[in-house]
Amino acid sequence: MELKVIRYINYGWTDGSPDEDQESSLTSEVRFYFSFYELNTGKIMCLNLIEYWKKNKFIDDQFDYSSHSAGEYTFGMDFREWWDSTFERTYEDYVYPSDEEQSCVKACFRIYLDDKRDFETGVVLIQD
């Protein structure tokens, strides 16, 4: 069976901060974007896109992934409710997705959200 995303939700640019690792934190910024994806295997994955900016110019990005059980995340739930619940879990609670799952989610993000990453969406079903 070919791995596919069957639905997603984007929470957009959810947080950010000056980058204190840079020489001048006033001109550097880190932006955090969150989106969730359900695969045709039933697995729910979270993508945390982190962007690094300096003097309002994009420098680099980083894609971080995690998997979630249905009890940890429900499509359409309030982002802050989910975010607050992450502090109740331990490191051992997190499941890291396979390379194939990560590639599938990243491809979906690039196709459907890359140019709309700043904005929240509702739950979007992907039709074949």
C-alpha positions as CSV (number, residue, x, y, z in Angstrom):
1,M,0.0,0.0,0.0
2,E,1.3,3.4,-1.0
3,L,1.6,5.8,2.0
4,K,-0.6,8.9,1.6
5,V,-1.9,11.8,3.7
6,I,-5.7,11.6,3.8
7,R,-6.3,14.8,5.8
8,Y,-4.5,17.7,7.4
9,I,-5.0,20.8,9.5
10,N,-2.6,23.7,9.7
11,Y,-2.4,25.9,12.7
12,G,-0.1,28.4,11.0
13,W,2.5,30.6,12.6
14,T,1.8,29.7,16.3
15,D,4.8,31.2,18.1
16,G,8.2,32.8,17.7
17,S,10.9,34.5,19.6
18,P,14.1,36.4,19.1
19,D,16.9,34.0,18.5
20,E,19.2,34.4,21.5
21,D,21.9,32.3,20.0
22,Q,22.5,35.0,17.4
23,E,24.9,37.9,18.0
24,S,22.0,40.5,17.7
25,S,18.8,39.0,19.0
26,L,16.9,42.2,18.0
27,T,17.4,41.4,14.3
28,S,17.1,37.6,14.5
29,E,13.9,35.6,14.9
30,V,12.7,32.0,15.1
31,R,9.2,31.2,13.9
32,F,7.3,28.0,14.8
33,Y,4.6,26.5,12.6
34,F,2.5,23.5,13.5
35,S,0.4,21.2,11.3
36,F,-1.1,17.7,11.8
37,Y,-1.6,15.0,9.2
38,E,-3.5,11.7,9.2
39,L,-1.9,9.0,7.0
40,N,-3.9,6.2,5.3
41,T,-2.5,3.9,7.9
42,G,-4.4,5.7,10.6
43,K,-1.3,7.3,12.2
44,I,-1.5,11.0,13.1
45,M,1.7,13.0,12.7
46,C,2.7,16.4,13.8
47,L,5.0,18.6,11.8
48,N,6.8,21.4,13.6
49,L,8.4,23.7,11.0
50,I,11.0,26.0,12.5
51,E,12.2,28.9,10.4
52,Y,15.2,31.1,11.1
53,W,15.2,34.7,10.0
54,K,17.7,37.5,10.3
55,K,16.9,41.1,9.5
56,N,13.6,40.0,8.0
57,K,15.4,37.7,5.6
58,F,14.8,33.9,5.6
59,I,18.0,32.0,6.5
60,D,17.1,28.3,7.1
61,D,14.4,25.9,8.2
62,Q,14.1,22.7,10.1
63,F,11.4,20.1,9.9
64,D,10.6,18.2,13.2
65,Y,8.2,15.3,13.2
66,S,6.4,13.3,15.9
67,S,3.6,10.7,15.9
68,H,0.5,10.9,18.1
69,S,-2.1,8.4,19.2
70,A,-5.8,9.3,18.8
71,G,-6.0,10.0,22.5
72,E,-3.3,12.7,22.3
73,Y,-4.6,14.7,19.3
74,T,-8.0,14.9,17.7
75,F,-8.4,16.7,14.4
76,G,-9.8,20.2,15.0
77,M,-8.9,20.5,18.6
78,D,-7.7,23.8,20.0
79,F,-4.0,24.2,19.4
80,R,-3.2,25.6,22.8
81,E,-5.1,22.7,24.5
82,W,-2.9,20.3,22.6
83,W,0.2,22.3,23.2
84,D,-0.4,22.4,27.0
85,S,-1.0,18.7,27.1
86,T,2.5,18.0,25.6
87,F,4.0,19.1,28.9
88,E,2.2,16.3,30.7
89,R,4.0,13.6,28.7
90,T,7.5,12.3,29.1
91,Y,10.2,11.9,26.5
92,E,9.4,8.2,26.4
93,D,5.8,8.9,25.3
94,Y,6.9,10.3,22.0
95,V,7.1,8.1,18.9
96,Y,9.3,9.2,16.0
97,P,8.0,8.4,12.6
98,S,9.9,6.5,9.9
99,D,11.8,8.2,7.1
100,E,9.0,7.2,4.7
101,E,6.3,8.8,6.9
102,Q,8.4,12.0,7.3
103,S,8.9,12.2,3.5
104,C,5.2,11.7,2.9
105,V,4.2,14.5,5.3
106,K,6.9,16.9,4.0
107,A,5.7,16.3,0.4
108,C,2.1,17.0,1.5
109,F,3.2,20.2,3.2
110,R,5.1,21.4,0.2
111,I,2.2,20.8,-2.1
112,Y,-0.7,22.1,0.0
113,L,0.7,24.5,2.6
114,D,4.1,25.8,1.6
115,D,2.8,29.1,0.4
116,K,0.0,29.3,3.0
117,R,2.0,28.3,6.1
118,D,1.2,31.4,8.1
119,F,-2.5,30.8,8.0
120,E,-4.8,28.5,9.9
121,T,-6.9,26.1,8.0
122,G,-9.8,23.9,9.0
123,V,-9.5,20.2,8.6
124,V,-8.8,19.5,4.9
125,L,-9.6,16.2,3.3
126,I,-7.4,15.2,0.4
127,Q,-9.3,13.7,-2.4
128,D,-7.6,11.1,-4.7
